[in-house]
Amino acid sequence: MTIKNRSLFLSIFLLVLIQFLFLYLFHEKKMENWIKVVTNNSDLPIDLKSEVFRALFILIKEDSNLNVSKELCTNRKMIQNLFQLQRIPKSLSAIPYVETKYRNLSGKENAGIWNFDIYTSQMYGLAVDNRIDERLDLKKSSEVAVKYLNTLYELFKNWNLVILAYRYGEGQILQLVRNYPNLDAWEIESKIGMEDSYLGRVLAAIIFLENIECERVKARPH
């Protein structure tokens, strides 16, 4: 490599590095502001672990404005109202955001905004057969989510463990809690060995969703 080429390469490298640092500092400041809002308003304690910061950084980088839709805002509000009536933390309305971005997805194994599998759906009274799939009924599936989350909380008495049980199954989490009774939810999840922390993603989504501007979405012209 000639001196001229090396100088050009170094210039490009420094430019990319500066851009990266600028974006990092910008997102870091935005995260700091968002976290302050949630600390004051959330009905669920947010553990500010590195897994949460990592997931939140990704959400911000994806551009919060583009990811806010009328469907997201409407569905989230309906779920929060339902949760409030049943004394479930409204912050847990972040679960379907992580699962499906509040989109009513259809599929054989998992479906609906809650991404329910067939077994859980039928166990809690949803009809899933060749003629009908009530997982796609927003109201009915959300009512089942209320029952399921309440059942999990009765079992674990800890909302972070409830989040883990929703993703990994109550059987696996219950077995880990029995094997490691002194570990917290973060340490329990580390025993599962997943590279991506589901608990971190849900808590980051809580921060993200508390800072989106649904009123501005409603005001957009059609």
Secondary structure as UniProt FT lines:
FT   HELIX           3..41
FT   HELIX           50..61
FT   HELIX           64..67
FT   HELIX           70..85
FT   TURN            86..87
FT   HELIX           90..93
FT   HELIX           94..100
FT   TURN            101..102
FT   STRAND          110..111
FT   TURN            112..115
FT   STRAND          116..117
FT   HELIX           118..123
FT   TURN            124..125
FT   HELIX           134..136
FT   HELIX           138..156
FT   HELIX           159..168
FT   HELIX           170..179
FT   TURN            181..182
FT   HELIX           185..192
FT   HELIX           198..210
FT   HELIX           214..218
//
